């Protein structure tokens, strides 16, 4: 199954949907990390969620979902670009009981931040409390509070795979308010019959037919999704230069080299004594 996102539209209504299925991207994100299974599941849901939410991007840039709290998972971060490049990570404490995987147990009392970061222009940020027992419920609360758009989400994750379904009611344009309300209630009830194992394991065509065969949606071309990290040797070099000549001189004197590891992709970049000496000259 190729990682992808399928948009679907219901004719003569102002209701849209998105269906996301990712496997190789999730595998790439969690490999090299010692994540407990419950944390892997949370990361998978976050990856599916940002892929769904990034469909609103009409410009070059990326959307980031960040959740922080006082639980054993202190940070959850997932990002998706307008081109469908995904990455994610989590920070967690050791020695915990990971048998319970709901978001309140894992992250606890905290906040969720949705940030839209264009390549050009100012970024937008929305912050809401983590309200709900699942990431999907927290995101529904975010849309209710920040976007004021009726939105329903279903997220599933497991076995190095993740999937998500989104329904969203847009402002009335193609149909009357009463017609959109009736259609929304009907589609919401149909989508609510979807089992998580179906969302995770069935292909999107089968899912959409099972749910909406009496009101077939229109299907534009699907968008491919893939793992993508923004780290590079130049970025790491600039980060080191920003430390200043004194700190760089200390690294040179004590170790003679430095190796930086990307938290997302685990790529390692080594800078030897010659590299450090050159960066000291540049930062002086």
N, C-alpha and C positions, 0 to 999 in steps of 0.2 A: 504494500500500500504506500503510494507516494504521499508525502506530506503535502497537504493542500488545504485551501479554504474555498468553500462554495457559497456564494451569495445566492439567495432566492427571493423572489418578489411575487406578491399575490396581486393579480390583475384587479384593477378598479378598486383598490384600497390603498391606504397609506400605512401599510404594515410590511416590514422587511424582515429577513432572517439571514443568519450566517451559520454555516456548519463547518467545523474545523476538525481535522484528523491528522495527528502527528505521531510519528514513531521514530524515524531515524534521528530527528532533531532532539527528542527526549533522550534517546540513548547517548547521543553525543554530549548533551548537557550534563548528565549524571555520571558519565564515565570519568574515572580518575578522582572521584570524590567518594568519601566514605559516608554517604548519606544513609540513615536508617530508612526502612521501607515506608514508614509513615511520612517522612520528609520527602522522599522521592515522589510519593503520591501528591503531596501539596505542591511540589515544583511542577509536576505534570499538569495539574489543574491551572496553575498560574500561567504556564506557557500557552495552554489552550485559550485561557481568558484574554491574554494580551493580543493573541492573533485575532480573536473576535473583535476586540475593541479597536484595534488598529485599522479596521475597515473604514473608520470615520476619517482617517487621514486623507486629505486632498492635496497634500504637498509633500516634498521631500523632508523626511524627518523620522522620528521614532516616538513610540508611546511606551511609557514605563509604568509598571505597577509595583509599588513598594509597600510592604506591611511590616511594622515593627511593634513589638510588645514585650511583656515581661515574662513570657513563657519560655520553654526550652529552645524554641526557635526564635532567636532575637531579631532576625532579618530574613525577609523573603523578597527577592527582586527578580522581575522578569521584564524583558523588553522585546518589542517587535518593531521593525522599520516598515516604511511604506512599501518596500520591495519584498517584504515577507521574510526578513532575516530575524531569527529568534536566538535569544540567549537568556540564561537565568542562573541564579545561585541562591543558596540559603546558608545562614550561619546558625549553628546549633551547639548547645552544650553537650557534654558527654555524661554517661552514667545515668541516663534517664530511662523511664519506662515508656517505650514507644508503642505500646499496644493500642493506645487510643489515638485516632488520627484527625479528630475534628479540630477546626481552626481555633476554637477557644482554648482547647487543651494545649495545642502546639504553640500558638502565638500569645494567647491570653489577652489581657487588657492592653489595648494599643490603638493605633491609627492605621488607616490605609490611605496611601497617596497615589493619585493618578496624575502623571505628568506627561504633557504633550510637548515635545522638543523639536521644533522645526530647525532645519539647517540654516535658515535665515529668518530673522524676526524674533519676537519675544515668545518665551515659553508660557504655557498655561498649566496651572496646578490646582487640583481639587483635593481636599483633605476631609475625610470623614472617619468617625470612630469605627472600629471593627464591631459591627452589630450583626450578629447572626451566627449560626452554628457551622456554616460552610462558607467557602470563598464565594460561591455563587450567590448566597443570600447577602453577603457583605457588598457585593457588586451591585445587586439589585437595589440595596439601600443607597448606594452611591448615586445611581442614576435617578432615584426618586428625589434625593436631596439636592444634588448638584446640577443635573441635566434636566430634571423635571420631565423626563420621557418615560412612559410606562415600558419597562424592560424586564424580560424573563431570561434567565440563564440556567443551563444544565451543564455541569462539568463532570467528567469521569477520567480516572487515571489508574493505571496498573499495568504490570508486565512491560515496562519500558514503552508504554503507549499512553496517549492522552487524546481526548476528544471533547468538543464543546458544541452546544447549540444555543443560539441567541434568537429571540423574537423581540422586536421593538416596534412600538407604535409611534409614527412620525406625526407632525402637525397636519391637520386636515387640508388636503389639496385636491386629491383625486376623487374623494367621496365625502359624503356628509358626516357629521359627528356621530349621528345615530348609526349609520351604516358601518362606520369604522369601529364603533363600540361593539356592535353585534359580531362583526367579523373577529375582532380581537378576543372576545370572550370565547368564541368557537375555537379559534386556533390555539389559544392558551390551554383550553381543556384537552384538545387533541395532543398537544406536545407534552402535557402532563402525564400521558399514558406511557411515555417512553421509559424503558428500563435502562439503567446505567450500563448493564452488560451489552445491551443492543447498541447504545451510543458508542461504546468502546470497540465493539467487534464487527458491526455490520458496515458495509460501504454506504456512502452518503445517498446514492440513488435508492437503495433499499429502504433506508431510514425515511427519506422524504416521501416515498410511495406509501409506506405503511402508515405514516402519520396523516398525510394530506392528499390521499388519492381522490377524495371527493372535491377538493379545491386545489388542483395541481398548480404549483408555483412555476413561474418562469425562472430559468436557470441561465444566467450569464456565464461566460467562461470562468472556470475555476482559476484561482491564483496559487501558484506553487509556493511552498514554504520550505525553509531550510535553515539549518544552524548557521549563524554568522557572528563573529566576534570583531569588535573594533580595535582590539589591541594590535600594536605593531612595534617594531624596534624603535621607530622614530618617536612614537608616543612615550615609550619607556625612557628613551634618552632625554626627552624634554622634561619628563617628571624628575629625573635625576638632576638635571641642570637647575630646576626650580629649587632644589635643596640649598643651593648656594655653594660658593667655593670652599668655605670652612668645613661644611659637612662632607663635601666630596673629598677634601684633603684627608679628613679623618678616615673615611672608607679606604682611601688609597694607602694610608700609613698602616692601618690595622689589618686589612685583609688583602689589599692589592687587587681586588676585583669585587664585583657584585653581580648577583643573579636575581632577576625579578621574575616572578611567576604570576601569570594572569589568573585571577580568581575565577573567571568564567571558563576559559578553555584549557587552563593548566599549561599553556605554552610558556617556555622558559627562554629568557634572553640573558646572555652572559656578556658583561662588559669588563674587559681586562684592564690592566694598569695603563696601557696606552690610551684606551678609550676614556678612562677616568681623568688622565692628565690633560687630554684634549678638552674635556668638558670643564675642567677647572679653569683653563685659559679662557674659554668662552664666557664663563660666568663671573670672571674677575673684572 
